[in-house]
Amino acid sequence: MYKKFFPIAILASSILYIFVIPANPEPLKIFFKLIPMWIIICMAIFQYKQVPQKTHFFILIGLIFGMLGDGLLHWFTIGLSAFLIGHFFYIIGFLQQWTFSKWRLLTIFPIFACLLIIGSQIVNGLNTNDNKDLIIPIMIYILVIGTMGWLAVMTGKKLITIGALLFLVSDSLLAWNKFVSSLEQMSFLIMVTYYAAQYYIARSIQNSAPLFFTKRNLSREGKRI
């Protein structure tokens, strides 16, 4: 039953926050912003109890720091620091699930190429708006989240990879909207991709389906041929 309850509750609370709750008062908005993450973390804890592995513990801690980042993002550098710590825990958890593949190894180039392009535009925006003190923290964050995304791909796990790449998309949209070009409609995409990212990462605690270019998948393809 929980398999149906958690996704429905996460979806309903996300829709409530994005479309119904007004921007003011701000504390109320932040409270409802955190509800989907509380439910995601509860789902992760429930799954962790069924599959209590060390790698899953680190992912769970990463989710908790992600929720802290949500609540503290009003104070940008503090929220950014919480997300940064969360990504370090994700990195540790993903490293423990590393499975080598030369094809997945090569994904480091498109991932960091995209982040380099986006990062250069963000730096230009920071310089233009006289926010130069944020350049180093944001560049460090981009490096860490890029590493997190690449290591997620290197796990060869479907849900981890989808979640991490959605996280990259969400944070890229957030940074672009905040420092390069602000669009009112962007907030919808930012939150949808963010909640989806955390949901898929949390779901990976129990579901370890392989992604692509793993020995098992390749052997199956060989049998089909």
C-alpha positions in Angstrom: 0.0 0.0 0.0 2.8 2.4 0.8 4.1 2.1 -2.8 0.9 3.9 -3.9 0.6 6.2 -0.9 4.0 7.9 -1.0 3.9 8.9 -4.7 0.3 10.2 -4.4 1.1 12.2 -1.3 4.3 13.7 -2.8 2.4 14.7 -6.0 -0.5 16.2 -4.1 1.7 18.2 -1.7 3.9 19.4 -4.6 0.9 20.6 -6.6 -0.5 22.3 -3.4 2.8 24.2 -2.9 3.4 25.1 -6.6 -0.1 26.2 -7.6 -2.2 26.9 -4.5 -0.1 28.3 -1.6 0.5 32.1 -2.0 4.0 33.6 -1.9 3.1 35.5 1.3 3.4 35.1 4.2 6.8 33.6 3.4 7.1 31.3 6.4 3.9 29.6 5.3 5.2 29.2 1.8 8.5 27.7 3.1 6.5 25.3 5.4 4.5 23.9 2.4 7.6 23.8 0.3 9.2 21.3 2.8 6.2 19.0 3.0 7.0 17.0 -0.2 10.6 16.6 1.0 9.3 15.3 4.4 7.2 12.7 2.6 10.1 11.8 0.3 12.4 11.3 3.4 9.7 9.2 5.2 9.5 7.0 2.1 13.3 6.7 2.0 13.4 5.8 5.7 10.7 3.1 5.2 12.7 1.7 2.3 16.0 1.9 4.2 14.5 -0.2 7.0 13.7 -2.9 4.4 17.1 -2.7 2.7 19.6 -1.3 5.4 22.7 -0.9 3.4 25.5 1.6 4.1 25.3 3.2 0.7 21.6 3.8 1.2 22.3 5.4 4.6 24.5 8.1 2.9 21.7 8.8 0.3 19.2 9.2 3.2 21.5 11.7 4.9 21.8 13.6 1.5 18.0 13.8 1.3 17.9 15.3 4.8 20.4 18.0 3.9 18.5 18.7 0.7 15.4 19.4 2.9 17.5 21.7 5.0 18.7 23.5 1.9 15.1 24.0 0.8 14.2 25.7 4.1 17.3 27.8 4.3 17.6 28.9 0.6 16.1 32.3 1.5 19.5 32.9 3.0 21.2 31.9 -0.2 24.8 31.0 0.9 23.5 29.0 4.0 21.0 27.1 1.8 23.7 26.5 -0.8 26.0 25.1 1.9 23.3 22.7 3.1 22.8 21.4 -0.5 26.5 21.2 -1.0 26.8 18.9 2.1 23.9 16.8 0.8 25.7 16.3 -2.5 28.8 15.1 -0.7 26.8 12.5 1.0 25.2 11.5 -2.4 28.7 11.3 -3.8 29.8 8.9 -1.1 26.7 6.8 -1.6 27.1 6.7 -5.3 30.8 5.9 -5.1 30.0 2.7 -3.2 27.8 1.6 -6.1 30.4 2.4 -8.8 30.4 -0.1 -11.7 32.9 0.6 -14.4 31.9 1.1 -18.0 34.0 3.0 -20.6 30.8 4.3 -22.3 29.4 5.7 -19.1 32.9 7.0 -18.2 32.7 9.2 -21.3 29.6 11.0 -20.0 31.9 13.2 -17.9 32.6 15.3 -21.0 29.0 16.3 -22.0 28.0 16.8 -18.3 30.8 19.1 -17.6 30.7 20.8 -21.0 27.1 21.8 -20.3 27.9 23.0 -16.8 30.9 25.0 -18.1 28.6 26.8 -20.6 26.0 27.5 -17.9 28.6 28.4 -15.3 30.2 31.0 -17.6 26.8 32.7 -18.1 26.2 32.7 -14.4 29.6 34.3 -13.7 28.8 37.0 -16.3 25.5 37.6 -14.5 27.2 37.8 -11.1 29.7 40.3 -12.4 27.0 42.4 -14.1 24.9 42.5 -10.9 27.9 43.1 -8.6 27.6 39.7 -6.9 31.3 38.8 -7.3 31.5 37.4 -3.8 29.3 34.6 -4.9 31.4 33.5 -7.8 33.7 31.1 -5.9 31.0 29.4 -3.8 28.8 28.9 -6.9 31.7 27.5 -8.9 32.5 25.1 -6.1 28.9 24.0 -6.1 28.8 23.5 -9.8 31.9 21.3 -9.6 30.5 19.2 -6.8 27.0 18.8 -8.3 28.6 17.9 -11.7 30.7 15.2 -10.0 27.6 14.0 -8.2 25.7 13.7 -11.5 28.6 11.9 -13.3 29.0 9.4 -10.4 25.3 8.8 -10.5 25.7 7.7 -14.1 28.6 5.6 -13.2 26.5 3.5 -10.8 24.7 2.2 -13.8 21.4 2.5 -11.8 18.4 3.8 -13.6 16.6 5.7 -10.8 19.8 7.2 -9.4 20.8 8.5 -12.8 17.4 10.0 -13.6 17.3 11.7 -10.2 20.8 13.1 -10.3 20.4 14.4 -13.9 17.1 16.0 -13.0 18.9 17.7 -10.0 21.4 19.1 -12.5 18.6 20.5 -14.6 16.7 21.9 -11.6 19.8 23.7 -10.2 20.8 25.0 -13.6 17.4 26.5 -14.1 17.5 28.0 -10.6 20.9 29.6 -11.0 20.0 30.9 -14.5 16.7 32.3 -13.3 18.4 34.0 -10.3 21.6 35.3 -11.9 21.2 35.4 -15.7 17.6 36.0 -16.8 14.6 35.9 -14.6 11.3 34.3 -15.9 8.2 33.9 -13.8 7.3 30.6 -15.4 10.7 29.2 -14.6 9.8 28.6 -11.0 7.4 25.8 -12.0 10.1 23.9 -13.9 12.6 24.4 -11.1 10.3 22.8 -8.5 8.9 20.1 -10.7 12.4 18.9 -11.7 13.7 19.3 -8.1 10.9 17.2 -6.5 11.2 14.6 -9.2 15.0 14.4 -8.7 14.7 13.8 -5.0 11.9 11.3 -5.4 13.9 9.2 -7.9 17.0 9.3 -5.7 15.0 8.3 -2.7 13.3 5.5 -4.7 16.7 4.1 -5.6 17.2 3.0 -2.0 14.9 0.0 -2.7 15.0 -0.2 -6.5 18.4 -1.0 -8.0 17.5 -1.7 -11.6 20.5 -1.4 -13.9 20.6 1.4 -16.4 22.8 0.7 -19.5 26.1 -0.7 -20.6 26.4 -3.1 -17.6 27.8 -6.6 -18.1 24.4 -8.1 -17.3 22.6 -6.0 -19.8 25.2 -6.6 -22.5 25.0 -10.4 -21.9 21.2 -10.2 -22.3 21.5 -8.3 -25.5 23.9 -10.9 -26.8 21.4 -13.7 -26.0 18.7 -11.8 -27.9 21.0 -11.5 -30.9 
